[in-house]
Amino acid sequence: MNKDKIWLSSPHMGGTEQKFVNEAFATNWVAPLGPNVTGLEQDLEHYLKQDSNVAALSSGTAAIHLGLILLGVKAGDEVICQSMTFSASANPILYLGATPVFIDSETSTWNLCPVALEAAIVDRIEKGKKPKAIIGVHLYGVPYQVDAVHAVAKKYDIPVLEDSAEALGSSYKGQKCGTFGDFGVLSFNGNKIITTSGGGALVCKNAEDKAKAVFFATQSRDTAPHYQHSEIGYNYRMSNICAGIGRGQMEVLDQHVQKRREMQQFYTALFKEIEGVTVFTVPNDDYFANYWLSSIVVDSSLTNGKTREDLRIYLESKNIESRPLWKPMHLQPIFEKYPYYGTYISEGLFNNGLCLPSGSNLTDEDRNRIQTEIQAFFNS
Ligand SMILES: *Cc1c(COP(=O)(O)O)cnc(C)c1O
């Protein structure tokens, strides 16, 4: 009766992770530096290509924070940020005493709308302040409109911080996500496509930027025999133990991407039979998504009034986890007082969208259960 819980996205070990962790113990590299940290950085650099320089950090949030610092964001500056995202995209703007300016999504990728983006930049400049940076997000592993967004950024000469926390393994026109921005951000939290239990990385364009990121992440120690500091420091470096998990996970990253894509195909086939439900899909072949989370939008005018919330509660009663899409930042109590540019696209997505179980470790049995329950819900 009380069947095992089916999770939205849970950690999925490949098998070799403990070998790297044991090596760390055997050699006493139980510290926030060591061969696994260096090894994971190299693995990521080879994976991402584009001459990336990767700094392994304690979280994706830390990577966003350091990325903004490296872009020179200071108190009083304005930073543009996609509204529909996880709060970690925007919180570091407030850490720095800067002001977030939120932008609506467009309907094809659910990410930064290039039209609203340009309107916002023009208006902020008119009001007297040119935004210092743009934070774009590849939501659920679907790349944002890279060419269009970066064309606007280039036109106004504003750097882009690419929040690729959900999009390791995704690409646009054959180039890996995380390598488009002036800085790219990855996350290895427990629910992401690969995990280090907790961790992240900053993808830099050159070795100097990476060195500066590592400097800030290790308490900004100047060269001196004693502890000497001329800049604010942070304790943001990744542990060599966590990095060991990451090295094992890198061996199965492409398999995880494949499995998540199969989950999205599973839902596409399932909802083909159900009127009023659309599965989130890339707009065209330029986009390759890891489909970190498979998501749907429910149009209750076509489902006899059944809403995404009805579905969520029904699945919960069957011990199947699902979750509404990210609530846009401009609707969050902590962020609602800041400027927002757009219409109601992200709001509509939030009101009608749902993320479904998407893990790379789901079994045929899990899929059968999900299919049976979803069909039962819509046929009742
Ligand atoms: C997970 C996530 C982050 C934060 O990463 P952590 O490693 O959890 O700090 C940032 N942005 C987005 C879009 C995320 O999904």
Ligand as a Chemical Component Dictionary entry (heavy atoms), coordinates in Angstrom:
data_LIG
# 
_chem_comp.id                   LIG 
_chem_comp.type                 NON-POLYMER 
_chem_comp.pdbx_formal_charge   0 
_chem_comp.three_letter_code    LIG 
# 
loop_
_chem_comp_atom.comp_id 
_chem_comp_atom.atom_id 
_chem_comp_atom.alt_atom_id 
_chem_comp_atom.type_symbol 
_chem_comp_atom.charge 
_chem_comp_atom.model_Cartn_x 
_chem_comp_atom.model_Cartn_y 
_chem_comp_atom.model_Cartn_z 
_chem_comp_atom.pdbx_ordinal 
LIG C1 C1 C 0 20.946 24.918 -7.584  1  
LIG C2 C2 C 0 20.958 26.255 -8.193  2  
LIG C3 C3 C 0 21.826 27.259 -7.749  3  
LIG C4 C4 C 0 22.663 27.152 -6.500  4  
LIG O1 O1 O 0 23.541 26.138 -6.430  5  
LIG P1 P1 P 0 23.990 25.556 -4.988  6  
LIG O2 O2 O 0 25.112 24.659 -5.323  7  
LIG O3 O3 O 0 22.799 24.850 -4.411  8  
LIG O4 O4 O 0 24.403 26.718 -4.143  9  
LIG C5 C5 C 0 21.869 28.456 -8.431  10 
LIG N1 N1 N 0 21.058 28.680 -9.478  11 
LIG C6 C6 C 0 20.178 27.757 -9.915  12 
LIG C7 C7 C 0 19.338 28.075 -11.096 13 
LIG C8 C8 C 0 20.081 26.528 -9.271  14 
LIG O5 O5 O 0 19.180 25.630 -9.695  15 
# 
loop_
_chem_comp_bond.comp_id 
_chem_comp_bond.atom_id_1 
_chem_comp_bond.atom_id_2 
_chem_comp_bond.value_order 
_chem_comp_bond.pdbx_ordinal 
LIG C1 C2 SING 1  
LIG C2 C3 SING 2  
LIG C2 C8 DOUB 3  
LIG C3 C4 SING 4  
LIG C3 C5 DOUB 5  
LIG C4 O1 SING 6  
LIG O1 P1 SING 7  
LIG P1 O2 DOUB 8  
LIG P1 O3 SING 9  
LIG P1 O4 SING 10 
LIG C5 N1 SING 11 
LIG N1 C6 DOUB 12 
LIG C6 C7 SING 13 
LIG C6 C8 SING 14 
LIG C8 O5 SING 15 
# 
